[in-house]
């Protein structure tokens, strides 16, 4: 199959051919990956076994909430009978009134407790099945799936999570301030091809000894770190749509470049605690865990943490060495959502490409083939802006401006240049050109290697009136 035919199949309706050249009139979005799918939360999509388990869990939960036995009751202060015997008649007559008041107070407290539990929520979703809805089913299915639809185990996990949140006052963690130091260690940035919010965990920041000691140096520091990590998880959940058919989980990217190794005891302790707490109390909130820039010692750390992970959690892991970072991320995340430091097109405070024109197109260039991309520049004085990236490069690249007037000369914008591999941090090539006459820009990419290449690009044209 010719390269032109291949492109035409990938981007139907966007390709025209003339004299063996390929003309792409406008960028088109890369199609979504179908490499993995999460289970459906629609009741109609559950099998009989799963429906039965959900019904049983809802029954147990309803009974526990109405019976005020879902959470451990707080210890009541011991009654103080005093050191003086009440022997006087007046005191004896006062006892029935005191007992009545005490009983009324107790009934009032029990009523408040019942009302509180009847509206008990988890991540903003009411838990009482008879007063809940589809979102309640979504939450309960997370616990069931985490425990392979074993109802009693799922119920116990739910109880433990609620107790953990109560004891640790997790509902207030969103209001807490943790300082700016940890802001670069983990953050939410963009979405993947399935709409999952993406969380980046940058372990390399802890190579700084001062930050390392401040974060992991003492038990109190590590507890502070864990609460910050729980806050980040809670912020991520706020971005989700906890309804059937909605996006109900996150994509985790774990960058281990320059990360301290497993020889650092404090880091091992903190990671073990974080893995355990997140797995036990945030079930099925991670669609996939991708580890990138993986060093040799990662496998030793993985062996250390593996016993504390469920098989279901392990099945969501993916590992990528430094040479495969961009390929791996592009499998799940659109190029326009991948940060430039990972070989993508997303730049902070990018004023050239907004959400409306940020889409990136992709072409496969077969070995020994040439692809030509044309950018129309019909209005005089307009500015053309384009970005281009070839994974692993090793191609020849040139740019020419061809006027429509046959009496004008072609302008060489970029001489043919051998593009070799470069660091991911460099990101895609970005160029601009202002045309003084009507014409078109012609970008030529020649793959002289013996391997197929992936070309990603986008462009826009700003008319002179835009300035």
C-alpha positions as CSV (number, residue, x, y, z in Angstrom):
1,X,0.0,0.0,0.0
2,X,1.4,3.4,-0.9
3,X,2.0,6.0,1.8
4,X,-0.7,8.2,0.3
5,X,-3.3,5.3,0.5
6,X,-2.3,4.7,4.1
7,X,-2.8,8.3,5.1
8,X,-6.1,8.4,3.2
9,X,-7.4,5.5,5.3
10,X,-6.3,7.1,8.6
11,X,-7.8,10.5,7.8
12,X,-10.7,10.0,5.4
13,X,-12.0,13.1,3.6
14,X,-9.0,15.2,4.5
15,X,-6.5,14.1,1.9
16,X,-6.2,15.0,-1.8
17,X,-3.6,13.6,-4.2
18,X,-2.0,15.2,-7.2
19,X,1.1,14.0,-9.0
20,X,1.9,11.6,-6.2
21,X,2.0,14.2,-3.5
22,X,-0.1,14.3,-0.4
23,X,-2.1,17.4,0.5
24,X,-3.7,17.7,3.9
25,X,-6.0,20.7,4.0
26,X,-6.5,21.0,7.8
27,X,-5.4,19.1,11.0
28,X,-7.6,16.4,12.2
29,X,-7.7,14.8,15.7
30,X,-6.1,11.5,16.4
31,X,-8.6,8.8,16.9
32,X,-9.2,7.4,20.4
33,X,-7.4,4.3,21.5
34,X,-9.5,1.2,22.0
35,X,-6.8,-0.7,23.8
36,X,-8.6,-0.9,27.1
37,X,-12.1,-0.4,28.5
38,X,-13.4,-0.1,32.0
39,X,-16.4,-2.1,33.1
40,X,-19.8,-0.5,32.6
41,X,-21.7,0.9,35.6
42,X,-25.1,0.6,34.0
43,X,-27.3,-1.8,35.8
44,X,-28.5,-3.3,32.5
45,X,-24.9,-4.3,31.6
46,X,-24.2,-6.2,34.8
47,X,-24.5,-10.0,34.7
48,X,-26.8,-11.8,37.1
49,X,-24.0,-12.6,39.6
50,X,-23.0,-8.9,39.8
51,X,-26.6,-7.7,40.1
52,X,-27.2,-10.1,43.0
53,X,-24.0,-8.9,44.7
54,X,-25.0,-5.2,44.3
55,X,-28.5,-5.9,45.7
56,X,-27.1,-7.7,48.7
57,X,-24.6,-5.0,49.4
58,X,-27.3,-2.3,49.2
59,X,-29.4,-4.4,51.6
60,X,-26.5,-4.7,54.1
61,X,-25.7,-1.0,53.8
62,X,-29.3,0.1,54.3
63,X,-29.7,-2.0,57.4
64,X,-26.4,-0.8,58.9
65,X,-27.2,2.9,58.3
66,X,-30.7,2.7,59.7
67,X,-29.5,0.6,62.6
68,X,-26.8,3.2,63.4
69,X,-24.1,0.5,63.3
70,X,-22.1,1.5,60.2
71,X,-19.5,3.5,62.1
72,X,-18.0,2.9,65.5
73,X,-19.9,4.9,68.1
74,X,-17.8,7.5,70.0
75,X,-17.0,6.6,73.6
76,X,-19.5,8.1,76.0
77,X,-18.0,9.9,79.0
78,X,-18.4,8.0,82.2
79,X,-21.2,9.1,84.5
80,X,-20.1,11.0,87.6
81,X,-22.3,10.1,90.6
82,X,-20.4,12.4,92.9
83,X,-18.8,11.7,96.3
84,X,-21.7,12.8,98.4
85,X,-24.6,10.5,99.0
86,X,-27.9,12.1,98.1
87,X,-29.9,11.3,101.3
88,X,-32.0,14.3,101.6
89,X,-35.6,14.0,100.6
90,X,-35.3,17.0,98.2
91,X,-32.6,15.2,96.3
92,X,-34.5,12.0,96.1
93,X,-37.5,13.9,94.6
94,X,-35.2,15.6,92.1
95,X,-33.9,12.3,90.7
96,X,-36.9,11.4,88.5
97,X,-36.8,14.9,86.8
98,X,-33.0,14.5,86.2
99,X,-33.5,11.0,84.8
100,X,-36.2,12.3,82.4
101,X,-34.0,15.1,81.2
102,X,-31.2,12.6,80.6
103,X,-33.5,10.3,78.7
104,X,-34.8,13.2,76.5
105,X,-31.2,14.3,75.8
106,X,-30.2,10.8,74.8
107,X,-33.2,10.4,72.5
108,X,-32.4,13.8,70.9
109,X,-28.8,12.7,70.3
110,X,-29.9,9.4,68.8
111,X,-32.3,11.2,66.5
112,X,-29.5,13.5,65.3
113,X,-27.2,10.5,64.8
114,X,-29.9,8.8,62.7
115,X,-30.6,11.9,60.6
116,X,-26.9,12.3,60.0
117,X,-26.4,8.8,58.9
118,X,-29.5,8.9,56.7
119,X,-27.8,11.5,54.6
120,X,-24.3,10.0,55.0
121,X,-22.4,10.8,51.8
122,X,-19.1,9.6,50.3
123,X,-17.5,11.8,47.7
124,X,-20.7,13.8,47.6
125,X,-22.9,10.8,46.8
126,X,-25.6,9.8,49.3
127,X,-25.0,6.3,50.6
128,X,-28.4,5.3,51.9
129,X,-29.6,3.1,49.0
130,X,-33.3,3.9,49.5
131,X,-32.6,7.6,49.2
132,X,-29.7,7.3,46.7
133,X,-29.7,6.8,43.0
134,X,-27.5,5.7,40.1
135,X,-24.4,7.5,41.6
136,X,-24.8,5.3,44.8
137,X,-24.6,2.2,42.6
138,X,-21.4,3.5,41.0
139,X,-19.8,4.0,44.3
140,X,-20.9,0.6,45.6
141,X,-19.7,-1.1,42.4
142,X,-16.2,0.3,43.0
143,X,-16.0,-1.5,46.3
144,X,-17.5,-4.7,44.9
145,X,-15.0,-4.8,42.0
146,X,-12.1,-4.1,44.4
147,X,-13.2,-7.2,46.3
148,X,-14.1,-9.4,43.3
149,X,-17.9,-9.0,44.1
150,X,-17.5,-10.7,47.5
151,X,-20.3,-8.9,49.3
152,X,-19.1,-9.3,52.8
153,X,-15.5,-8.2,51.9
154,X,-16.8,-5.2,50.0
155,X,-19.1,-4.2,52.9
156,X,-16.2,-4.4,55.3
157,X,-14.0,-2.4,53.0
158,X,-16.7,0.3,52.8
159,X,-17.0,0.4,56.6
160,X,-13.3,0.7,57.0
161,X,-13.1,3.5,54.5
162,X,-15.8,5.5,56.2
163,X,-14.2,4.9,59.6
164,X,-10.8,5.9,58.2
165,X,-12.2,9.1,56.7
166,X,-14.0,9.9,60.0
167,X,-10.9,9.2,62.2
168,X,-8.6,11.1,59.9
169,X,-11.1,14.0,59.2
170,X,-10.5,13.4,55.5
171,X,-13.5,15.5,54.5
172,X,-11.7,18.6,55.7
173,X,-8.4,17.9,53.8
174,X,-9.5,19.9,50.8
175,X,-9.5,23.0,53.0
176,X,-6.0,22.5,54.3
177,X,-2.9,24.3,53.2
178,X,0.3,22.4,52.5
179,X,2.6,25.0,51.1
180,X,4.0,25.4,47.6
181,X,7.0,23.0,48.0
182,X,5.0,19.9,47.0
183,X,3.1,21.5,44.1
184,X,5.7,20.3,41.6
185,X,5.7,16.8,43.0
186,X,2.2,15.9,41.8
187,X,-0.5,17.8,39.9
188,X,-3.5,17.3,37.6
189,X,-2.9,18.2,34.0
190,X,-5.3,17.5,31.1
191,X,-7.3,14.4,30.1
192,X,-6.7,11.2,28.3
193,X,-8.4,9.9,25.2
194,X,-11.2,8.4,27.3
195,X,-11.8,11.6,29.3
196,X,-9.9,10.5,32.4
197,X,-8.3,13.4,34.3
198,X,-4.5,12.8,34.3
199,X,-2.4,13.1,37.4
200,X,1.4,13.4,37.1
201,X,3.6,12.3,40.0
202,X,7.1,13.6,39.6
203,X,9.4,11.7,42.0
204,X,12.5,13.4,40.7
205,X,11.8,16.5,42.7
206,X,12.8,14.6,45.8
207,X,16.4,14.3,44.6
208,X,16.7,17.7,46.3
209,X,18.0,16.7,49.7
210,X,16.4,19.7,51.5
211,X,13.0,18.9,50.1
212,X,13.5,15.2,50.7
213,X,14.2,15.7,54.4
214,X,11.4,18.2,54.8
215,X,9.0,15.7,53.2
216,X,10.1,12.3,54.6
217,X,12.6,13.1,57.3
218,X,10.3,12.4,60.3
219,X,7.1,10.6,61.0
220,X,5.3,13.8,61.3
221,X,6.7,15.0,57.9
222,X,5.5,11.7,56.3
223,X,2.0,12.1,57.8
224,X,1.9,15.6,56.3
225,X,3.0,14.2,52.9
226,X,0.2,11.6,53.1
227,X,-2.5,14.1,53.8
228,X,-1.3,16.2,50.9
229,X,-1.5,13.2,48.7
230,X,-5.0,12.4,49.9
231,X,-5.9,16.0,49.1
232,X,-4.7,15.6,45.6
233,X,-6.8,12.5,45.2
234,X,-9.8,14.3,46.5
235,X,-9.3,17.1,44.0
236,X,-9.0,14.6,41.2
237,X,-12.3,12.9,42.3
238,X,-14.0,16.3,42.2
239,X,-13.3,16.3,38.4
240,X,-15.1,13.0,37.9
241,X,-18.7,12.3,36.9
242,X,-19.8,9.6,39.3
243,X,-22.8,8.4,37.2
244,X,-23.2,5.4,34.9
245,X,-21.6,6.3,31.6
246,X,-19.6,9.1,33.2
247,X,-15.8,9.3,33.7
248,X,-15.3,7.8,37.1
249,X,-11.6,7.2,37.4
250,X,-8.2,8.9,36.9
251,X,-5.1,8.1,34.8
252,X,-1.9,8.2,36.9
253,X,1.5,9.0,35.4
254,X,4.5,8.2,37.6
255,X,7.7,9.8,36.4
256,X,10.7,8.2,38.1
257,X,13.4,10.2,36.3
258,X,16.1,11.2,38.8
259,X,14.0,9.8,41.6
260,X,15.7,8.7,44.8
261,X,16.2,4.9,44.9
262,X,14.8,2.3,47.2
263,X,17.9,2.6,49.4
264,X,16.2,5.7,51.0
265,X,14.4,4.1,53.9
266,X,12.1,7.1,54.5
267,X,10.9,7.1,50.9
268,X,10.2,3.4,51.1
269,X,8.1,3.8,54.3
270,X,6.1,6.7,52.8
271,X,5.5,4.9,49.5
272,X,4.3,1.8,51.3
273,X,1.9,3.8,53.5
274,X,0.6,5.8,50.5
275,X,0.1,2.7,48.3
276,X,-1.8,0.9,51.1
277,X,-4.0,3.9,52.0
278,X,-4.9,4.8,48.5
279,X,-5.6,1.2,47.5
280,X,-7.8,0.5,50.6
281,X,-9.7,3.8,50.6
282,X,-10.0,4.9,47.0
283,X,-11.1,1.7,45.2
284,X,-11.2,1.7,41.4
285,X,-10.4,5.3,41.1
286,X,-7.3,4.6,38.9
287,X,-8.0,3.5,35.4
288,X,-4.4,2.9,34.7
289,X,-1.0,3.4,36.4
290,X,1.8,4.3,34.0
291,X,5.4,4.4,35.2
292,X,7.8,6.3,32.9
293,X,11.5,6.9,32.8
294,X,11.8,3.7,34.8
295,X,15.4,3.1,36.2
296,X,16.9,-0.3,36.9
297,X,16.1,-0.2,40.6
298,X,12.4,0.2,39.9
299,X,12.0,-3.6,39.6
300,X,13.4,-4.1,43.1
301,X,11.0,-1.5,44.5
302,X,8.1,-3.1,42.6
303,X,9.0,-6.5,44.1
304,X,8.9,-4.8,47.6
305,X,5.5,-3.2,47.1
306,X,3.9,-6.0,45.1
307,X,2.8,-8.1,48.1
308,X,0.7,-5.1,49.2
309,X,-1.1,-4.8,45.9
310,X,-4.2,-6.7,44.7
311,X,-4.0,-8.5,41.4
312,X,-6.5,-6.1,40.0
313,X,-4.3,-3.2,40.8
314,X,-1.3,-4.9,39.3
315,X,-3.2,-5.5,36.1
316,X,-3.5,-1.7,35.6
317,X,0.3,-1.1,35.7
318,X,2.3,-0.2,32.6
319,X,6.1,0.4,32.6
320,X,8.0,2.5,30.0
321,X,11.8,3.0,29.8
322,X,13.1,6.5,28.8
323,X,13.2,5.6,25.1
324,X,9.5,4.7,25.1
325,X,8.0,7.5,27.1
326,X,6.4,9.4,24.3
327,X,5.1,6.3,22.5
328,X,3.5,5.1,25.7
329,X,1.8,8.3,26.6
330,X,0.5,8.9,23.1
331,X,-1.2,5.5,23.3
332,X,-3.5,6.8,26.0
333,X,-3.3,10.6,25.9
334,X,-3.9,13.0,22.9
335,X,-0.7,14.6,21.7
336,X,-2.2,18.1,22.4
337,X,-2.7,17.0,26.1
338,X,0.8,15.5,26.6
339,X,3.2,18.1,28.1
340,X,6.1,19.2,25.9
341,X,8.7,17.7,28.3
342,X,7.3,14.3,27.5
343,X,7.3,14.8,23.7
344,X,3.8,16.2,23.4
345,X,2.4,19.6,22.3
346,X,1.0,21.0,25.5
347,X,2.8,24.1,26.6
348,X,2.1,26.2,29.7
349,X,0.5,29.5,28.9
350,X,0.4,28.8,25.2
351,X,-1.1,31.8,23.4
352,X,-0.8,30.5,19.9
353,X,-2.9,27.3,20.1
354,X,-6.1,27.5,22.1
355,X,-8.5,24.7,22.9
356,X,-10.3,25.3,19.6
357,X,-7.3,24.8,17.4
358,X,-5.1,22.6,19.5
359,X,-5.9,19.3,17.8
360,X,-2.9,17.4,16.5
361,X,-2.9,15.2,13.4
362,X,-0.8,12.0,13.0
363,X,0.7,10.4,9.9
364,X,2.6,7.2,9.5
365,X,5.6,7.6,7.2
366,X,6.8,4.3,5.8
367,X,10.5,3.6,5.4
368,X,11.8,5.3,2.3
369,X,8.7,7.4,1.8
370,X,8.1,11.1,1.6
371,X,5.1,13.1,3.0
372,X,4.2,16.6,1.9
373,X,1.9,18.8,4.0
374,X,0.5,22.0,2.5
375,X,-0.6,25.0,4.6
376,X,-2.7,27.5,2.6
377,X,-1.7,31.2,2.9
378,X,-4.0,33.0,0.6
379,X,-4.3,36.3,2.3
380,X,-1.3,38.6,2.0
381,X,0.2,39.5,5.4
382,X,-1.2,36.5,7.2
383,X,0.9,34.6,9.7
384,X,1.2,30.8,9.5
385,X,2.2,28.9,12.6
386,X,3.0,25.2,12.7
387,X,4.4,22.6,15.0
388,X,5.8,19.3,13.9
389,X,7.3,16.3,15.7
390,X,8.6,13.0,14.4
391,X,9.1,10.3,17.0
392,X,12.7,9.3,17.1
393,X,13.3,11.8,14.2
394,X,16.1,10.7,11.8
395,X,14.3,12.2,8.8
396,X,15.0,15.1,6.4
397,X,12.8,18.1,6.8
398,X,12.4,21.2,4.7
399,X,9.9,24.1,4.2
400,X,9.2,26.2,1.2
401,X,6.7,29.0,0.4
402,X,5.2,28.6,-3.1
403,X,3.5,31.7,-4.5
404,X,0.3,31.2,-6.6
405,X,1.7,33.7,-9.1
406,X,3.7,31.6,-11.5
407,X,6.0,34.5,-12.2
408,X,7.1,34.7,-8.5
409,X,9.9,32.7,-7.0
410,X,9.7,29.9,-4.5
411,X,11.0,31.0,-1.1
412,X,13.1,28.5,0.9
413,X,11.9,28.9,4.5
414,X,13.9,26.0,5.9
415,X,16.7,24.3,4.0
416,X,16.6,20.5,3.9
417,X,18.0,19.4,7.2
418,X,18.7,16.0,8.7
419,X,16.6,15.9,11.9
420,X,18.2,13.6,14.4
421,X,17.0,12.3,17.8
422,X,16.7,15.0,20.4
423,X,15.7,15.2,24.1
424,X,12.0,15.0,24.9
425,X,12.2,18.3,26.7
426,X,12.8,20.1,23.4
427,X,9.2,19.3,22.3
428,X,8.0,19.7,18.8
429,X,9.5,22.2,16.3
430,X,7.5,25.5,16.1
431,X,7.9,27.9,13.2
432,X,6.1,30.9,11.9
433,X,6.0,32.6,8.5
434,X,4.4,35.9,7.3
435,X,3.6,35.8,3.6
436,X,4.0,38.9,1.4
437,X,1.9,37.4,-1.4
438,X,-0.7,34.8,-1.8
439,X,0.5,31.2,-1.9
440,X,1.1,28.1,0.3
441,X,3.6,26.7,2.6
442,X,4.9,23.2,1.7
443,X,6.4,21.1,4.5
444,X,8.3,18.0,3.2
445,X,9.3,15.2,5.5
446,X,11.5,12.5,3.9
447,X,12.0,9.2,5.9
448,X,15.3,7.9,4.6
449,X,15.5,5.3,7.4
450,X,14.6,1.7,7.3
451,X,11.8,2.0,9.9
452,X,8.3,3.5,9.8
453,X,8.0,6.9,11.5
454,X,5.2,8.6,13.3
455,X,4.7,12.3,12.3
456,X,2.5,14.5,14.5
457,X,1.7,18.1,13.5
458,X,-0.7,21.0,13.7
459,X,-1.0,24.4,12.2
460,X,-3.1,27.6,12.1
461,X,-3.1,30.8,10.0
462,X,-3.8,34.1,11.6
463,X,-5.1,36.8,9.2
464,X,-3.4,40.2,9.2
465,X,-6.5,41.7,10.8
466,X,-5.8,39.5,13.9
467,X,-3.0,41.8,14.9
